Amino acid sequence: MNTKELEQQYELPVYPRREIVLVSGKQARLYDDQGNEYIDCAANVGVSNIGHGHETVAKAVYEQYLALGNCYSMFYNPVRARLAEKLAQLAPGDLNRVFFCNSGAEANEAALKFARASTGKPEIVACMRGFHGKTMGALAATWGPEYQKPFAPMLPGINHVPYNNFDKLEAAVGDRTAAVLLEPVQGEGGVRVGDREYFQKVRRLCDDRNTLLIMDEVQTGFGRTGTMFACEQFAAPDLLCLAKSLAGGLPMGAVLCNSRVNVPLKSHTSTFGGNPTACAAALASIQVIESENLVSNAKTLGAYFLEQLRGMRSEKIREVRGLGLMIGIELKEKAGPYVQKLMEKRVIALLAGATVIRLLPPLVISKEEIDTVVVTLKEVLSD
Ligand SMILES: Cc1ncc(COP(=O)(O)O)c(C=O)c1O
């Protein structure tokens, strides 16, 4: 059996698949098993910010795995310690402590638990079109009956309000609200950029009502939006959830917390959380982001990309929006066929909802590659 047949036979069919078999990647390029080259505008849904096949991370992983690949957090470990310190230094505000886990859903799951434990309150306010992962707790915070329905009943006490609407959010935050959970830019929900004033008002509201602010930066973190963390452009949270690009492509999640967050000993742990291999990858990946100026790259090239796309004339486009290298092109019709056509023309893009083409290239993408993507989009959207 070939690759496709094997995966189809032996894996649960929970992912909608594209008909190509990817086998390698370098920087912002991907290659399939037929030798075709693609410009990557998906970065594994925001994982590969530093690009594919980065030798700095490969070397760090290799060396750390040989030295000590795993080290349960009952023992101290120098690599984990250095990463914890580095994240605390990078994070805005007073987010000085970290809990390590292995994915975005796990980071949000932990944050929801930490908010309950820290406040003694049970409820959460989240947003319509928000996406926070698919484990039971995170799923209840994720918007979307289609995801929730097969697994009902959901965790109770999670209220969804419209995004960027302060009055509706204020009305939903009561004395039982442990936390407000927000993405600074809604990714899966259609690349909807948060309003700065809204976030600042939410911050003040959370302070006034003794409610915690959780920011889900699983997709926006590590330079994607033109700052190391998007919250730097919005408001400082009490809990900051990270994953995806944190460890340069290895599975890792983290929740950064300020001093308002307190959890009892042993109340939340993870076998793989903070394993030295992932920590070494994360340290190396952050070093790459810093030394290759990828945050400012995302800012300047993101602005350039947006400008090119906004200048594109197509009857099919309703709106182009985004922040840094997180871009959405909302069409007046279904976007799926256009994402497929882009792939046939060797550009890999994503969907965000039914009508939005989402572009999340590695932050190492070049201006020339962006120009090629814009030309290809023009072709595809004028067909
Ligand atoms: C904002 C956000 N939060 C959480 C998640 C879930 O992350 P994971 O798939 O690693 O569980 C995602 C995944 O796309 C995401 O975009």
The ligand as an SDF file (V2000), in Angstrom:
LIG
                    3D

 16 16  0  0  0  0  0  0  0  0999 V2000
   -5.8530   29.8850   19.1510 C   0  0  0  0  0  0  0  0  0  0  0  0
   -5.7150   28.4000   19.2740 C   0  0  0  0  0  0  0  0  0  0  0  0
   -5.8370   27.8270   20.4790 N   0  0  0  0  0  0  0  0  0  0  0  0
   -5.7120   26.4990   20.6450 C   0  0  0  0  0  0  0  0  0  0  0  0
   -5.4670   25.6690   19.5880 C   0  0  0  0  0  0  0  0  0  0  0  0
   -5.3350   24.1890   19.7980 C   0  0  0  0  0  0  0  0  0  0  0  0
   -4.0280   23.7960   19.6800 O   0  0  0  0  0  0  0  0  0  0  0  0
   -3.6450   22.2390   19.5390 P   0  0  0  0  0  0  0  0  0  0  0  0
   -4.1320   21.7930   18.1970 O   0  0  0  0  0  0  0  0  0  0  0  0
   -2.1510   22.2150   19.6890 O   0  0  0  0  0  0  0  0  0  0  0  0
   -4.3260   21.5260   20.6480 O   0  0  0  0  0  0  0  0  0  0  0  0
   -5.3340   26.2230   18.3080 C   0  0  0  0  0  0  0  0  0  0  0  0
   -5.0940   25.3450   17.1470 C   0  0  0  0  0  0  0  0  0  0  0  0
   -5.2760   25.7030   16.0090 O   0  0  0  0  0  0  0  0  0  0  0  0
   -5.4620   27.6220   18.1440 C   0  0  0  0  0  0  0  0  0  0  0  0
   -5.3500   28.1980   16.9520 O   0  0  0  0  0  0  0  0  0  0  0  0
  1  2  1  0
  2  3  1  0
  2 15  2  0
  3  4  2  0
  4  5  1  0
  5  6  1  0
  5 12  2  0
  6  7  1  0
  7  8  1  0
  8  9  2  0
  8 10  1  0
  8 11  1  0
 12 13  1  0
 12 15  1  0
 13 14  2  0
 15 16  1  0
M  END
$$$$
